[in-house]
Amino acid sequence: MIIDFHTHIFPERIAEQAISSLEEHAGIKAATDGTLEGLRDSMRQYGIDFSVVLPVITRTEQFESVNQYAAKINHTHNIISFGGIHPDHDHVTERLEYIKHLGLCGVKLHPDYQGAYIDDIRYLRILRECVRLKLVSVIHAGLDIGFPAPIHCPPDRALLMLREVLKDVTGDSGIVLAHVGGHLQWRLVEELLVGQNVYFDLAFCMNRIEPEQLMRIIRKHGSERILFATDSPWSNQGEMVSYLYSLPLTDAELDNIFYKNARRLLGM
């Protein structure tokens, strides 16, 4: 089984414009057309059993539409959609309970798109409630190649966030730091975040992190807290599968990364 824990799609009416704009800003070419059907085609082609879709709310007024769309596609054709919330939202507990009521098992946070640092009190209150409600939270970490500085979730601020949110937590955090804990900041990830009560996903890491460094992070952090992820459409799902198989991982480690950890987090 293969579960891709980090993918993005757009409603069909805006997908072409959204993909074109993001391609221009980031200077990369999308691997699919950014639609739900495009993701399903990719899954069928490359043997991906489930994909987790991560919507990002960039304006507070998008809350209802984004989460309703997420609920509509959730659990259709092996798609698992998370919901979204913005740090400027009020009534955080009620909003997260609403997301859970819709049947969504987590939320995506993107500090660069949302214009706040991850250790901001607004994110802390969201993440504390996510832990309490057992909602998984996936956080963009490190550099976003489509955005200029500053980086809103660098490893040092991520560590401060984890210490604040988890100071009274003894179980699994359910918090995922995307892009191997901090895109293009992996030296600091090794120094500050490896071993913490947090998951790393592998989204958008292929050909960007040295394989030796990635193996060190996986082995030191533990394969039980690493999630297969592609960031589709910004990485090709098939190429990422092949890349993971090319690493000197054991069968048990591959099973953890490809599906066991995701299945546990998603309650499958």
N, C-alpha and C positions, 0 to 999 in steps of 0.2 A: 504493500500500500504506500502511496505517496500523497501527502497533504502539503499543499503550498500555502503557507501561513500568511502571505503578504502579497496581495494583488489589488489592482485598482481597475475600475470601470467607470464609465459615464453613461447617463441616460442617452438613448440613441439620438435624440434631437440636438444634443450639444456635444456629442462625442468628437465629431470631426473638428469642430472649432477648438475644443479643449486640447485635443492631442496636438494639433498644429501649433497652438500657442505655447504649450509646454515643450515641444520639440525645439522651437526657436529659442526659448529662454535657457534651456539646459544644453543645447547643442548636441542632442542625441536623437536617434531614430527609434520610434516605437516598434515593438515586435508584433503588435496586433493593432487593430483599428480602435481599440479602447472601448468597444461595446461588450455587452454581456455575451452575445453570440460569438464575438471574436475570441473571448476568453474560453468559452466552451469548445470552440474549434481547436484551440491550442491544447486544451486538456485532453481531448480525444486523440490528437496527433501524437502527444508525448507521454501518454499514459499517466496523467495526473488524476488521482481518484477524487480529491476534494480540493477546492480553492477557497480561501478565506478572503473576502472582499472588504477593504478598509476605506470607507468614505471619510473625507475630511471636511469639516464645517469651517468655512473661512469667514462667514458673517453670521451674527446671532439669529437673524431672521430665517436662516436656512434650516433650523432645527426640525421643524415639522416635516418639511418636504424630504429632507435627506433621510430621516429615520423611517418615514412611511415607505419610501422607495426601498430602503434596506430590508424592511419587513416583507415587502412584496416579493423580492427575489430570494429571500432567505430560505434555505432548504429546497430550492428548486434546481433540479439537474446537478446535484452535488455541489451547489454553491452555498457557502455559509457566510452570511453578511454580518459584520459588526455595525454598530450605530456610531453616532458622532455627537460631540458636545464641545462647546467653546468656553474658554476661561472667563469670558465676559457674561456668561449666562448666570441668571439668578436662580433661586430655588433648585439648587444642584441635586439635592436628595430626591425631590419629586421628579426631576428630569431623568435621572438615572434609573429610578424605579419604573418610569414609563418605558424607557429603553428595554429594561428587563421584561416588562409586561408584554412588549411586542414580540418577545421570543428571541431577542438578540443577546448573544452571550458575552459581548464585549464592546469596547469603544476604541476609536483611533484618535490620538492627539498628535498634532503637528505644531510644535512650538514656533517654528519659523513662519509657517503660513498664518499662525494665529497671533503672532506678535507678542509673545510673553516667554520669559525664561521658565524652564521646567521646575525650578525651585521657588517660583512665585507662589504666594499663598493661595491664589486662585486655582492653580494646578494641584497644590497639596490637598485642598478640600475635595476636589474631584477624585483624586487618587485614593484618599482615605475612604471615601464612600464606595469606590469601586472595590477595594479590598473587602470592605464590610459586606457588600452585596454579592461578593464573589463574581464580579464582572471582570473579565480579562481586559487589560489596557495595553495597547500597542502604541509606543511613542517613537516618533521619528527622532533619531539620535545622531549627532555629528553634523557634518556639512551637508547642506542640500545644494546640489550643483546648479540649481536654477535660481538660487537666492544669494545675494551678497552677504557679507558679514554684517552683524555679529551672528555667531552660532548660538542658538537659543537652548540647545541641549547638549553642551559639551560634557565630557566625563566627570569633571569636578562638580558641576552643578547637578548632574544626575546622581552622584554619590550623596550630595546634601539632601536631595529629594528623597532618596531611598531611606536615609537615616531618619528623616522626619516622619515619613509616611509609615515606616515599618517598625518604629521604636517600641510599639506594644504588640507587634504581630509575631506569632511563633510559627505559624504554618506557611504554606506556599504563598508568595506574594501575588501571583497572577499578573505581574508586571513584565512586559516585554520591551526591551530596548532594541529597536530595529537596527539593521546595518552593522551587525556584529558589535553592538554596543555603542557605536559612534563612528559614523562614516569618515574615513581618512584621519581618524584620531586614535588609531588602534594601539599606539604605544601607551597612551594614557589609559585606554581601556584595560590593557594588561596591568598597569600599575595600580589603578584605582577601583576597577569594577569586577575584575575576575574574582570569583569566589563569593560575591554578594548574592543575596536572595532575589535574583532577577534572571529572566531568560534573555538570551540574545537570538535574534533571527539572522539569517544569512542573506537577506535581500540586498541586491545590487553590489555584492562583494566580489563576484567573479572577475578576474583580471585586474582587480584594484587592490587587493590585499595579497601579500606574498603567501604562498601556500604554507611555508614553514611557520609563519606567524599565525595563520589561521589554525594550523594544527596545534600550536602551543596554547592558543586560547581555548580551543575545544577540549584539549586534554586537561588543562589546569582548571577550567570552569566546570567541566564535567559534561559529557554528552547528554546527560539527563536534562540539561537546561539550554540546549541548542535546538533551534527550529529551522527546518528546511523552508526557504522562502525565496522568491524571485524578484519581487517588485514589478511583475508583469503589469503593464505592457513595456516597462522600461528595461527588462531583461527577458531573454527567450527562455521559456520554461524547459525545453528540451536540452539546451546547452547547459543550464544550471544542474540538471539531473546528471548529465555526463561529467560535469566538473566535480560534483560531489563524489561520484564513483571513482574519479581519478585520484582522489586523496587516499593516503594510506590508513584508512579507517577500518576497524573491525566490523564484522557483520552486526554485532550487537550495537555498536556505535551508530552504524547506518540506520538500523531499525529505530533507534531512539530519535535520531534527527529527522528521518523521513516521515515517521508517523506516530510513534508511541508517545512522545512528549505532547504533540499537538492533540492527539486523541484524549489524553488525560486532561489537558487544559480546557478543551472544548466540551468535556463531559460526554464523549461519544461512547 
